[in-house]
């Protein structure tokens, strides 16, 4: 049977993040809403699980991959900055998301090619 409490706590963290983003987006400092998704909520969960189940070496590898994973996110943000006002909101977000998917796919291909697992 799946332990329910850890799943509920993880869901609660996600819900809190969404609530904070929604509240900040309505404030005078709306731009801070862009910082909230960068709080390492899910990274903390992933690192705790990898660190406890796989050890320090795999935790380091996971963190290193996380650093490289910032590249697709930066590409997404660059597309939003460039396209906002040029396309509709939906067009901007869809195009930026597709750019993220492409960049993430390239990252995964390169990572697997350079770091084959045993």
C-alpha positions as CSV (number, residue, x, y, z in Angstrom):
1,X,0.0,0.0,0.0
2,X,1.2,3.5,-0.8
3,X,1.9,5.7,2.2
4,X,-0.6,8.5,1.9
5,X,0.9,11.1,4.2
6,X,4.1,11.8,2.1
7,X,1.9,12.2,-1.0
8,X,-0.4,14.6,0.8
9,X,2.6,16.7,2.0
10,X,4.0,16.9,-1.6
11,X,0.6,17.9,-2.9
12,X,0.3,20.5,-0.2
13,X,3.7,22.0,-1.2
14,X,2.5,22.3,-4.8
15,X,-0.8,23.8,-3.8
16,X,1.0,26.4,-1.5
17,X,3.3,27.4,-4.4
18,X,0.3,27.9,-6.7
19,X,-1.5,30.0,-4.0
20,X,1.6,32.2,-3.5
21,X,2.0,32.7,-7.2
22,X,-1.7,33.7,-7.5
23,X,-1.5,36.1,-4.6
24,X,1.8,37.7,-5.8
25,X,0.5,38.1,-9.4
26,X,-2.2,40.4,-8.0
27,X,0.2,42.5,-5.9
28,X,2.1,45.7,-6.8
29,X,5.2,43.5,-6.9
30,X,3.6,41.0,-9.4
31,X,7.0,40.2,-11.0
32,X,8.0,38.3,-7.8
33,X,5.5,35.7,-8.9
34,X,8.3,34.7,-11.4
35,X,10.6,33.9,-8.6
36,X,8.3,31.5,-6.8
37,X,8.6,28.6,-9.3
38,X,12.3,28.8,-8.9
39,X,12.0,28.0,-5.2
40,X,13.4,24.4,-5.0
41,X,10.2,22.8,-3.7
42,X,10.3,19.9,-6.1
43,X,14.1,19.8,-6.2
44,X,14.1,19.4,-2.4
45,X,11.7,16.4,-2.8
46,X,13.7,14.9,-5.6
47,X,17.1,15.4,-3.8
48,X,15.7,14.0,-0.6
49,X,14.5,10.9,-2.4
50,X,17.6,10.4,-4.5
51,X,19.9,11.1,-1.6
52,X,18.2,8.7,0.7
53,X,17.6,5.9,-1.8
54,X,20.7,6.1,-4.0
55,X,23.4,7.9,-2.1
56,X,25.7,11.0,-2.4
57,X,27.2,10.2,-5.8
58,X,23.8,9.9,-7.5
59,X,22.6,13.0,-5.6
60,X,25.6,15.0,-7.1
61,X,24.7,13.7,-10.5
62,X,21.1,14.7,-10.1
63,X,22.1,18.2,-8.9
64,X,24.5,18.5,-11.9
65,X,21.7,17.5,-14.3
66,X,19.6,20.1,-12.6
67,X,22.1,22.8,-13.3
68,X,22.1,21.8,-17.0
69,X,18.3,21.8,-16.9
70,X,18.4,25.5,-16.4
71,X,19.2,25.9,-20.0
72,X,15.8,24.8,-21.4
73,X,14.1,27.0,-18.7
74,X,16.3,30.0,-19.9
75,X,15.3,29.3,-23.5
76,X,11.6,29.2,-22.4
77,X,12.0,32.6,-20.7
78,X,13.8,34.1,-23.6
79,X,11.0,33.1,-25.9
80,X,8.4,34.6,-23.5
81,X,10.4,37.9,-23.3
82,X,10.8,38.1,-27.1
83,X,7.2,37.0,-28.1
84,X,5.2,38.8,-25.4
85,X,3.3,41.5,-27.2
86,X,4.1,40.1,-30.6
87,X,1.8,37.0,-30.3
88,X,-1.3,36.4,-28.3
89,X,-0.7,35.1,-24.7
90,X,-1.6,31.6,-25.8
91,X,0.6,31.8,-28.8
92,X,3.5,33.1,-26.7
93,X,3.2,30.4,-24.1
94,X,2.6,27.6,-26.6
95,X,5.7,28.6,-28.6
96,X,7.8,29.1,-25.5
97,X,6.7,25.7,-24.2
98,X,7.6,24.0,-27.5
99,X,11.0,25.7,-27.4
100,X,11.4,24.3,-23.9
101,X,10.4,20.8,-25.0
102,X,12.9,20.9,-27.9
103,X,15.7,22.2,-25.7
104,X,14.9,19.6,-23.0
105,X,14.9,16.9,-25.6
106,X,18.3,17.9,-26.8
107,X,19.6,18.1,-23.2
108,X,18.3,14.6,-22.5
109,X,19.8,13.2,-25.7
110,X,23.2,14.8,-24.9
111,X,23.1,13.8,-21.3
112,X,22.4,10.1,-22.1
113,X,25.0,10.2,-24.8
114,X,27.7,11.6,-22.5
115,X,26.6,9.9,-19.3
116,X,25.5,6.3,-20.2
117,X,24.2,4.4,-17.3
118,X,25.6,1.0,-16.6
